[in-house]
Amino acid sequence: MNIEHDLKPLTIHTNLHPVKVLLVDDKPENLVSLESLLSDEEDRITYLFANSGEEALKIALQEELALIMLDVQMPGMNGYEVARYLRNISRTRDIPIIFVTAISEQETHVIEGFEAGAVDFLFKPLHPVITKAKVAAFVRFYVQKKDLERANLEAQSLNQLLEERVEERTRELIKVNKDLDNFVYTASHDLKAPINNIEGLMTALQETLEEKQLGLDQVMPIMDMVNDAIGRFKSTLLDLTEVAKLQHQDTVAAPETVNFKELLEDVKAHIKDLIKRYDATVVDDFSAAPEMVFSRKNLRSILYNLVSNAIKYSSLDRKPEIRITTSVAGEYTLLSVRDNGLGLRKQDQEKVFTMFKRLHSHVEGTGVGLAIVKRIVENCDGKIELESELGAGTEFKIYLK
């Protein structure tokens, strides 16, 4: 092994970290001799001296040491006692200790030294090449450990910087989303006035035509189409407004105890014409969870959208049957709405929650209802699941805390 070659990297890396080695011996001439043996003009190691065990402990507590070379036989506190003290102190227990001794190389001495905390033994007279090689190995280990600590600190700093950037980008995205929501809210609000004006003008035109009997039969179909378009426009604006309101909600609306049966009856009364037109059957079973504490307005919106959609997207081959149930699922109340309607293909099931996405063009609608349901559910830390089979029907499972 080329000792000189192995020591070269040590000279390069110690520039980054101050390396201190403590030499402990009660005889000053031994300390000078040991330093002379170890010193090299190219290395940057600082050698500290201690003439007793007590002084060695004091220096070890004050300095950051790469290595301690400790004489065994000293008056007062001997080397083994010093090593044991160092091992019992958290600040010093990881400093490697090489015992330097003139005691004969007996197994009992070696065992006692290792039990005291030594990592190696050197026996006098010291062999210069072996001594320098062992010191170089421990110093190299110390430098590598410091490099690793520095790299870890740099990684932590980089990670903190990345987290700050992510937080900053998240704040920017939140701002952009709020700006977009403000635009939707403002646009839907500002468009109400011209739509109302158009509606008023159409009403006035119809009244004028009726009064003057100016070919009402000829213009009525066109007026009906205009009025229908206006109605759809207003419906879309109302849905947009609802979505914007949900987006702006920092907290869920004030909760109260809501009875599912009463709420469903209210929804059924509101869509009675739709139920009659499709000859739909709506059955329910709320016995497992008859009520829950939730926002009445939001829960009504969920039921309204799911039940009305189940009726509208019914199969042409059979009358719509909708079954609504509740149950307890862990920390959630599970609301299930199942129908026997058109059903969905597997690849289309996630699309139903997309804003303005409509998968069946023969049914009137804005494509916003299920997006509203999903937003309400997510705003209250709930979850929504969809199970559907094309041509057989669909079941929505709403988990509400």
C-alpha positions as CSV (number, residue, x, y, z in Angstrom):
1,M,0.0,0.0,0.0
2,N,1.3,3.4,-0.9
3,I,1.0,5.5,2.3
4,E,2.0,8.7,0.7
5,H,-0.6,8.3,-2.0
6,D,-3.3,7.6,0.6
7,L,-2.5,10.7,2.6
8,K,-2.8,13.0,-0.4
9,P,-6.6,13.4,-0.5
10,L,-6.4,14.3,3.2
11,T,-4.3,17.4,2.4
12,I,-7.0,18.5,-0.2
13,H,-10.1,18.0,1.9
14,T,-8.9,19.3,5.3
15,N,-8.9,22.8,3.8
16,L,-12.7,22.7,4.1
17,H,-12.8,21.7,7.8
18,P,-10.5,22.6,10.7
19,V,-9.0,19.3,11.9
20,K,-7.8,19.1,15.5
21,V,-6.1,16.1,17.1
22,L,-5.5,15.9,20.8
23,L,-2.2,14.3,22.1
24,V,-2.3,13.3,25.7
25,D,0.9,12.3,27.7
26,D,2.2,13.3,31.1
27,K,5.7,13.7,29.6
28,P,6.1,16.9,27.4
29,E,9.0,15.4,25.4
30,N,6.7,12.5,24.3
31,L,4.1,15.1,23.0
32,V,6.7,17.0,21.1
33,S,8.1,13.7,19.6
34,L,4.7,12.5,18.6
35,E,3.7,15.8,17.0
36,S,7.0,15.7,15.1
37,L,6.3,12.2,13.9
38,L,2.8,13.1,12.6
39,S,3.3,16.6,11.3
40,D,3.5,17.2,7.5
41,E,4.1,20.5,5.8
42,E,1.2,20.0,3.5
43,D,-1.5,18.9,5.9
44,R,-3.7,21.4,7.9
45,I,-4.0,19.4,11.1
46,T,-3.8,21.3,14.4
47,Y,-2.3,19.3,17.3
48,L,-3.4,20.1,20.8
49,F,-1.4,19.0,23.9
50,A,-2.7,17.8,27.3
51,N,-0.3,16.7,30.1
52,S,-2.9,14.9,32.3
53,G,-6.2,13.2,32.1
54,E,-8.0,16.1,33.7
55,E,-6.6,18.6,31.2
56,A,-7.6,16.2,28.4
57,L,-11.2,16.2,29.6
58,K,-11.2,20.0,29.7
59,I,-9.9,20.4,26.2
60,A,-12.3,17.7,24.8
61,L,-15.3,19.6,26.2
62,Q,-14.1,22.9,24.7
63,E,-12.8,21.8,21.2
64,E,-14.2,19.8,18.3
65,L,-11.8,16.9,17.9
66,A,-11.2,14.6,15.1
67,L,-9.1,12.2,17.2
68,I,-7.5,11.7,20.6
69,M,-4.2,9.9,21.0
70,L,-4.2,9.0,24.7
71,D,-1.3,7.6,26.8
72,V,-2.4,4.8,29.1
73,Q,0.0,5.2,32.0
74,M,-0.4,8.7,33.6
75,P,-0.3,9.8,37.3
76,G,-3.7,10.7,38.7
77,M,-6.3,9.8,36.1
78,N,-5.0,7.1,33.7
79,G,-5.9,6.7,30.1
80,Y,-8.6,4.1,30.7
81,E,-10.4,6.3,33.2
82,V,-10.2,9.3,30.8
83,A,-11.7,7.2,28.0
84,R,-14.6,6.0,30.3
85,Y,-15.4,9.6,31.2
86,L,-15.4,10.7,27.6
87,R,-17.8,7.8,26.7
88,N,-20.3,9.0,29.3
89,I,-20.5,12.5,27.9
90,S,-22.8,13.0,24.9
91,R,-20.5,15.7,23.4
92,T,-17.4,13.5,23.5
93,R,-18.6,9.9,23.3
94,D,-18.1,9.7,19.5
95,I,-14.5,11.0,19.4
96,P,-12.3,8.1,18.3
97,I,-9.5,7.3,20.8
98,I,-6.2,5.6,20.0
99,F,-4.3,4.4,23.1
100,V,-0.6,4.9,23.0
101,T,1.2,2.8,25.5
102,A,4.6,1.3,26.5
103,I,2.9,-1.6,28.3
104,S,3.7,-5.0,26.8
105,E,1.2,-6.1,24.2
106,Q,-0.8,-8.3,26.5
107,E,-4.4,-9.4,25.8
108,T,-5.7,-8.2,29.2
109,H,-4.5,-4.7,28.5
110,V,-5.9,-4.6,25.0
111,I,-9.3,-5.9,26.2
112,E,-9.4,-3.3,29.0
113,G,-8.6,-0.6,26.5
114,F,-11.4,-1.6,24.1
115,E,-13.9,-1.9,26.9
116,A,-13.0,1.6,28.0
117,G,-13.8,2.9,24.6
118,A,-10.6,2.7,22.5
119,V,-10.8,2.2,18.7
120,D,-7.2,1.2,18.3
121,F,-3.9,0.6,20.1
122,L,-0.3,1.8,19.3
123,F,2.6,0.3,21.2
124,K,5.8,2.1,21.8
125,P,8.2,2.4,20.2
126,L,5.9,3.8,17.5
127,H,6.4,2.8,13.9
128,P,6.3,6.1,11.9
129,V,4.5,4.7,8.8
130,I,1.9,2.7,10.7
131,T,1.2,5.5,13.1
132,K,0.8,8.1,10.4
133,A,-1.4,5.7,8.3
134,K,-3.8,5.1,11.3
135,V,-4.0,8.8,12.2
136,A,-4.7,9.6,8.5
137,A,-7.5,7.0,8.3
138,F,-9.3,8.4,11.3
139,V,-8.8,12.0,10.2
140,R,-10.1,11.1,6.7
141,F,-13.2,9.5,8.4
142,Y,-13.7,12.7,10.3
143,V,-13.4,14.9,7.2
144,Q,-15.8,12.6,5.3
145,K,-18.3,12.9,8.2
146,K,-18.1,16.7,8.2
147,D,-18.5,16.6,4.4
148,L,-21.7,14.5,4.9
149,E,-23.0,16.9,7.6
150,R,-22.3,19.9,5.3
151,A,-24.1,18.1,2.4
152,N,-27.0,17.3,4.7
153,L,-27.3,21.0,5.8
154,E,-27.2,22.1,2.2
155,A,-29.9,19.5,1.3
156,Q,-32.0,20.8,4.2
157,S,-31.5,24.4,3.0
158,L,-32.3,23.4,-0.6
159,N,-35.4,21.6,0.6
160,Q,-36.5,24.6,2.7
161,L,-36.0,26.8,-0.4
162,L,-38.0,24.4,-2.5
163,E,-40.8,24.3,0.1
164,E,-40.9,28.1,0.1
165,R,-41.0,28.2,-3.7
166,V,-43.8,25.7,-3.7
167,E,-45.7,27.7,-1.1
168,E,-45.2,30.8,-3.1
169,R,-46.4,29.1,-6.3
170,T,-49.4,27.7,-4.4
171,R,-50.3,31.2,-3.2
172,E,-50.0,32.5,-6.8
173,L,-52.2,29.7,-8.0
174,I,-54.8,30.4,-5.3
175,K,-54.7,34.1,-6.3
176,V,-55.2,33.1,-10.0
177,N,-58.1,30.8,-9.1
178,K,-59.7,33.6,-7.0
179,D,-59.2,36.1,-9.8
180,L,-60.8,33.6,-12.2
181,D,-63.7,33.0,-9.8
182,N,-64.1,36.7,-9.4
183,F,-64.3,37.0,-13.2
184,V,-66.9,34.2,-13.4
185,Y,-68.9,35.8,-10.5
186,T,-68.7,39.3,-12.0
187,A,-69.5,38.1,-15.5
188,S,-72.5,36.2,-14.4
189,H,-73.7,39.1,-12.4
190,D,-73.1,41.7,-15.1
191,L,-74.7,39.6,-17.8
192,K,-78.0,39.4,-15.8
193,A,-78.9,43.0,-16.7
194,P,-78.7,42.6,-20.5
195,I,-80.5,39.3,-20.3
196,N,-83.3,40.8,-18.3
197,N,-83.5,43.6,-20.8
198,I,-83.8,41.2,-23.7
199,E,-86.5,39.3,-21.8
200,G,-88.3,42.5,-21.1
201,L,-88.1,43.6,-24.8
202,M,-89.4,40.2,-25.9
203,T,-92.4,40.5,-23.5
204,A,-93.1,44.0,-24.8
205,L,-92.8,42.8,-28.4
206,Q,-95.2,40.0,-27.8
207,E,-97.7,42.3,-26.1
208,T,-97.5,44.8,-29.0
209,L,-98.0,42.1,-31.6
210,E,-101.0,40.7,-29.7
211,E,-102.5,44.2,-29.5
212,K,-102.1,45.0,-33.1
213,Q,-102.7,41.5,-34.4
214,L,-99.7,41.7,-36.7
215,G,-99.3,38.1,-37.8
216,L,-98.7,36.6,-34.4
217,D,-98.9,33.0,-35.6
218,Q,-96.0,33.6,-37.9
219,V,-93.6,35.1,-35.4
220,M,-94.6,33.1,-32.3
221,P,-92.3,30.1,-33.2
222,I,-89.4,32.4,-33.5
223,M,-90.3,34.2,-30.2
224,D,-90.6,30.8,-28.5
225,M,-87.1,29.8,-29.6
226,V,-85.7,33.1,-28.4
227,N,-87.5,32.8,-25.1
228,D,-86.1,29.2,-24.8
229,A,-82.6,30.4,-25.5
230,I,-82.9,33.2,-22.9
231,G,-84.1,30.6,-20.4
232,R,-81.1,28.4,-21.0
233,F,-78.8,31.4,-20.8
234,K,-80.3,32.4,-17.4
235,S,-80.0,28.8,-16.1
236,T,-76.3,28.7,-17.1
237,L,-75.7,32.0,-15.4
238,L,-77.4,30.8,-12.2
239,D,-75.2,27.6,-12.3
240,L,-72.1,29.7,-12.8
241,T,-73.0,31.9,-9.9
242,E,-73.5,28.9,-7.7
243,V,-70.1,27.5,-8.6
244,A,-68.5,30.8,-7.9
245,K,-70.2,31.0,-4.5
246,L,-69.0,27.5,-3.6
247,Q,-65.4,28.4,-4.7
248,H,-65.4,31.5,-2.5
249,Q,-66.7,29.6,0.6
250,D,-63.9,29.6,3.2
251,T,-66.0,27.5,5.5
252,V,-69.0,25.3,5.0
253,A,-72.3,27.0,5.5
254,A,-73.8,26.8,9.0
255,P,-74.6,23.2,9.8
256,E,-77.9,22.1,11.3
257,T,-79.7,18.8,11.9
258,V,-81.2,17.8,8.6
259,N,-83.8,15.1,8.1
260,F,-83.2,13.2,4.9
261,K,-86.9,12.2,4.4
262,E,-88.1,15.8,4.8
263,L,-85.4,17.1,2.5
264,L,-86.2,14.6,-0.2
265,E,-89.9,15.4,-0.1
266,D,-89.0,19.1,-0.6
267,V,-86.9,18.2,-3.6
268,K,-89.6,15.9,-5.0
269,A,-92.1,18.7,-4.7
270,H,-89.8,21.1,-6.6
271,I,-89.3,18.6,-9.5
272,K,-92.8,17.1,-9.5
273,D,-93.4,18.1,-13.1
274,L,-90.2,16.3,-14.1
275,I,-91.2,13.2,-12.1
276,K,-94.7,13.2,-13.8
277,R,-93.3,13.8,-17.3
278,Y,-91.0,10.7,-17.1
279,D,-93.4,8.7,-14.9
280,A,-90.5,8.2,-12.5
281,T,-90.5,6.2,-9.3
282,V,-88.5,7.5,-6.3
283,V,-88.1,5.2,-3.3
284,D,-86.1,5.8,-0.2
285,D,-84.8,4.0,2.9
286,F,-83.2,6.3,5.5
287,S,-83.7,4.0,8.4
288,A,-80.0,3.4,9.0
289,A,-79.2,7.1,9.1
290,P,-82.4,9.2,9.1
291,E,-80.6,12.5,9.7
292,M,-77.3,14.3,10.0
293,V,-75.7,17.6,11.0
294,F,-74.9,19.4,7.7
295,S,-75.7,22.5,5.7
296,R,-79.4,22.2,4.7
297,K,-78.8,24.3,1.6
298,N,-75.8,22.2,0.4
299,L,-77.4,18.9,1.2
300,R,-80.5,19.9,-0.7
301,S,-78.4,20.9,-3.7
302,I,-76.7,17.5,-3.7
303,L,-80.1,15.6,-3.6
304,Y,-81.6,17.9,-6.2
305,N,-78.9,17.5,-8.7
306,L,-78.5,13.7,-8.3
307,V,-82.2,12.9,-8.3
308,S,-83.1,15.2,-11.2
309,N,-80.1,13.9,-13.2
310,A,-81.2,10.3,-12.5
311,I,-84.6,11.0,-13.9
312,K,-83.4,13.0,-17.0
313,Y,-80.8,10.5,-18.0
314,S,-83.2,7.5,-17.8
315,S,-83.4,4.8,-20.4
316,L,-85.9,5.0,-23.3
317,D,-86.7,1.4,-22.8
318,R,-88.0,1.5,-19.2
319,K,-89.4,3.9,-16.7
320,P,-86.9,5.5,-14.4
321,E,-86.6,4.0,-10.9
322,I,-84.4,5.9,-8.4
323,R,-83.5,4.4,-5.0
324,I,-82.1,6.7,-2.3
325,T,-80.6,5.3,0.9
326,T,-78.4,6.3,3.8
327,S,-76.1,4.4,6.1
328,V,-73.1,4.9,8.4
329,A,-69.7,4.2,7.0
330,G,-67.0,4.9,9.7
331,E,-66.8,8.6,10.3
332,Y,-69.0,9.3,7.3
333,T,-72.7,9.3,6.6
334,L,-73.1,7.5,3.2
335,L,-75.8,8.8,0.9
336,S,-76.5,6.5,-2.1
337,V,-78.5,7.5,-5.2
338,R,-79.0,4.6,-7.6
339,D,-80.9,4.5,-10.9
340,N,-81.7,2.2,-13.8
341,G,-80.9,4.7,-16.4
342,L,-78.5,4.9,-19.4
343,G,-75.3,4.2,-17.5
344,L,-71.8,5.2,-18.5
345,R,-68.8,3.7,-20.2
346,K,-65.8,3.1,-17.9
347,Q,-63.7,5.8,-19.7
348,D,-66.5,8.4,-19.4
349,Q,-67.2,8.0,-15.7
350,E,-64.7,10.6,-14.4
351,K,-65.8,13.1,-17.1
352,V,-69.2,13.6,-15.5
353,F,-67.7,15.8,-12.8
354,T,-66.1,18.2,-15.4
355,M,-67.6,21.6,-15.7
356,F,-69.9,22.0,-18.7
357,K,-69.2,18.4,-19.8
358,R,-72.3,16.7,-21.2
359,L,-72.2,13.0,-22.3
360,H,-75.8,12.8,-23.5
361,S,-76.8,15.6,-25.8
362,H,-80.4,14.6,-26.1
363,V,-81.1,15.7,-22.5
364,E,-81.3,19.4,-21.7
365,G,-78.8,20.8,-19.2
366,T,-75.8,23.0,-18.6
367,G,-73.3,20.3,-17.5
368,V,-72.7,22.1,-14.2
369,G,-74.8,20.1,-11.7
370,L,-72.4,17.3,-10.9
371,A,-69.5,19.7,-10.7
372,I,-71.5,21.6,-8.1
373,V,-72.1,18.4,-6.1
374,K,-68.4,17.4,-6.3
375,R,-67.4,20.9,-5.1
376,I,-69.8,20.8,-2.1
377,V,-68.6,17.4,-1.1
378,E,-64.9,18.2,-1.3
379,N,-65.4,21.5,0.5
380,C,-66.6,19.6,3.6
381,D,-63.8,17.0,3.4
382,G,-66.1,14.4,2.0
383,K,-65.7,12.1,-1.0
384,I,-67.8,11.0,-4.0
385,E,-67.7,7.6,-5.7
386,L,-69.4,6.5,-9.0
387,E,-70.3,3.0,-10.1
388,S,-72.0,2.7,-13.5
389,E,-72.7,0.1,-16.1
390,L,-73.6,1.1,-19.7
391,G,-77.3,0.3,-20.3
392,A,-78.0,-0.8,-16.7
393,G,-77.7,2.3,-14.5
394,T,-75.6,4.4,-12.2
395,E,-75.0,4.7,-8.5
396,F,-73.5,7.7,-6.8
397,K,-72.1,7.3,-3.3
398,I,-71.6,10.5,-1.3
399,Y,-69.6,10.2,1.9
400,L,-70.3,13.2,4.2
401,K,-68.6,13.9,7.5
